[in-house]
Amino acid sequence: MRFFLLALVACVSAVTLNSGVTDAFGKFMAKYDRTYDTVEEYAKRLSIFADNMERVNKMNAEHILISGEAVFGVTPFSDLSPKEFKQYYLGYKPSNVTKTYVSVELDGPVANDIDWVSKGAVTPVKDQGRCGSCWAFSATAAIESYAQLAGKGLKVLSAQQINSCDKEDGGCNGGNTETAYDYVKEAGGIELESDYPYTSGGGETGRCKFNSGRVAISISGYHSISGGESNLKSALNKGPASVCLAASSWQSYSGGILSRCDNEVDHCVQTTGYSGSSYWRIRNSWGTGWGERGFIRLQQGHDLCKVSDDATYPTY
């Protein structure tokens, strides 16, 4: 059987497989509870895994050369091709709405370090599953955090409501935070996750089941932060903003400070702070099994991943 599997894999991949790769794939399957229905599917996923490990070795070598600190390795997405990863987990679609840009003015200098998680203004990491609903999770995260800062309490809110009920966006097929905020404003608010739990993790957007009688938080609108890392840093002194950025290189990220990225904006997350002029702290929506328990650190100074190009926060 082992010979048959390796022969089959050779038909679908030019990558040379060895016992180290097959053993690593077995450990990956056990850790992330993966099973495949057919021998052909197993062979396909093993081949993709081998391709990804080759790519991981290259990225680790590149980061060493530029004195980077990021570490790439096996993640929950190691059996997905880059195309599949983008299809399932990167759901940003640009907004056509006219934006109101603001530059956040501070009373004094920016803080050297900001961490809104330790300040108690960020809810636990969530998992969007195989659904391009990052935009809904990003907007929901910002609404949660700014509700806490506005004195309304830190409540875990329903990303499912936005994903299913915002008809200007595409649900699991993607969207953006600006129209998500607009939806929440026009709907009169957003429910608690406990009242409207997330069900789109398998890829189905789902029918809208919003109950206006269960609204937990309402907003008056949103602001887009003027571009540039200095503006983002000033904004983060006021609260943890939503950001839409380029994340295709995050598929194999397992820890450290990322110092290389592409420039195609395709994902929305929450910026929860920064450390000096070193890195940004980012909360993702891929569960705690990815990255640094669901977080990633991005190097400052070069607008890496276009982190400061599309930052927003809700108003009350």
GISUL-V319519 format. One line per field, one symbol per residue. ss: DSSP state (H for helix, E for strand, L for the rest). A space follows every 10 residues. Layout:
# GISUL-V319519
ss: ???
This chain:
# GISUL-V319519
ss: LHHHHHHHHH HHLLLLLLHH HHHHHHHHHH HLLLLLLLHH HHHHHHHHHH HHHHHHHHHH HHHHHLLLLL EELLLLLLLL LHHHHHHHHL LELLLLLLLL EELLLLLLLL LLEEELLLLL LLLLLLELLL LLLHHHHHHH HHHHHHHHHL LLLLLLELHH HHHHHLLLLL HHHLELHHHH HHHHHHHLLE EELLLLLLLH HHLLLLLLLL LHHHEEELLL EEEEELLLHH HHHHHHLLLL LEEEELLHHH LLEEELEELL LLLLLLEEEE EEEEELLLEE EEELLELLLL LELLEEEEEL LLLHHHLLLL EEEEEL
